[in-house]
């Protein structure tokens, strides 16, 4: 790890994790008192909302979620990607830590986990095993190792108690979010939270992730642009995933390379997103930038972390393609039909709110008009969409509740667009989409 952290035991019991949330709530409350006092001393009228959403609370929440790991940290990661929507933009630099690394578990806890899975003499299979993780995320940490037959591996080890704590972690995090007043009171999150809990339990099943990884290797076997590691089945179970170790640079490092490299990387990642959605109907729905590496010598993109894979229904795929077709033609009537079919607008929204969504989609469709590529950053497209969408941000009653599949697809597409914008890439959105629209017209 570039910023080595001291090992910190993962709280695995229900009560120990609840105590952590209690400590978090106390810290938040303390920061509220400090914030309102500061406002009074500066001659301002105290605001509970401002005190709840101040940066002191961002620091407290980030540190404690990184300590807890599991579903608590995972939800924090999702919030961190949307800072500025539900949460103040000032939180983004602090919460970005949650997209990077968690605190690793101490060696003693790691050894207990390895021995439970592989027996006490597990080390006899290896010529090398590093106890310092090369990555530590929300559900597990990764160690580099070499088998005696010479194969170099990345060993992902799940934190103890993560799977069992998912339900309570999500309920507790949502309670904290509600405390901030950021969520509209009329929104019923019951179904969405049930789906989120099921999804995170799937992510915590490393045998299932191994299956998804093998499926991606098969899907991309003839694609010269991507590399997917293989699984070592005999060392893999529900809590440990053993796979090929593959070198690569962090995907954001391509920002230091030529514009041709930047454009090619982002174009291929967008093409893969379309392929997942329209062809394979199997999507890795976590757009965390850490899940992608770049090999400068082979010019290939390494794909990592397949825990968040999701099988996409034919219905969802069909209506997304219909939406893409309508956006390319800038046909508001067909866009509205697709939005209703996907649940991104519904009859509970006002006419003005629906019209605002349509205008935002029309603004976004600009990237599908160019025959020579489109640079999101230069055209300030994301900023323009945000300006058009501002009435929706101000009116929190203007919220639809799409099915979970749609929410995950939106998350993936948004993540790829944010990466292209961050890197300043020029993408041929129209050209990459064209083969899928052609198949639609032929069917």
GIURGI-V339851 format. One line per field, one symbol per residue. phi: phi as a letter, one per 20 degrees, with the letter a starting at -180 (. if undefined). A space follows every 10 residues. Layout:
BEGIN
phi=???
END
This chain:
BEGIN
phi=.fcfdffcgf fdegffffff ffffffffff ffgfffffff feneffcfff ffdffgffff fffffffflm fgffffffff fdgoefcfff fgffffgfed beefffgfff fgffffednf dgffedebbe eefebcdfdb cdcebcffen fecddedfff nfffeggfff ffffffffgf mfeffefeeg ffffffffff fffedfffff ffffffgffd gdefecccfe eeffddbfdc cdbfecfreg gffffedfff fgffffffff fffffffddf lcceeeeggf ecccdffeld dedcmdfefb feffffffff ffffffffel efffffffff femecbffef gfffffffff fffffgfeef ecncdgffel ffffffffeg gfffdfeece cfffgfgffg ffffffffff ffemfddegf fffgffffff ffe
END
